[in-house]
């Protein structure tokens, strides 16, 4: 189980990185075959004054990749919404495999 956190257009402080790592660790309880999780934190509209914070999560499961992207005014909010969505998709995928 490999967790990869990347930041684009900025350097994340340790508080944000530890927040993301703590939350991502909960994903592994929903599916036992998750091999890798990629988290991308990005700043959008860097040229303009408005800077939306984008969180992208990609979960690698054998024969399946799940991807979620969400943007809002804070990284924590973007990440939480994306994480909730990815957990819902993982549960759905596991139910389909069990049926």
C-alpha positions, 0 to 999 in steps of 0.5 A, a space after each residue: 500500500 503506497 500513498 503518494 502526495 504531490 503538490 502543484 504550484 505550491 509547497 504544502 506545509 507539514 500540517 496539510 500533508 499530515 492531515 491528508 496522510 491521516 485521512 488517506 489511511 482510512 481508505 484501506 479499511 474499505 477494500 483490501 486490494 488497494 495497491 496505491 493511492 495518489 493524491 494531487 493538491 493543486 492551485 487553480 487560476 494561479 495567474 488570476 486573483 481567484 485561487 481555487 484549491 483542487 484535490 484529486 485522488 486516484 486509487 489503484 485497485 487491480 483491474 480498476 482505477 478510481 479517480 475523483 476531483 473536487 475544488 473549493 476555497 480550502 484544501 481540507 474541504 476539497 480533500 474531504 469531499 473527494 475522499 467521501 466520494 472515493 469511499 462511496 465508489 470503493 464501497 460500490 465497486 466492492 459490492 458489485 464484485 461480491 454480487 
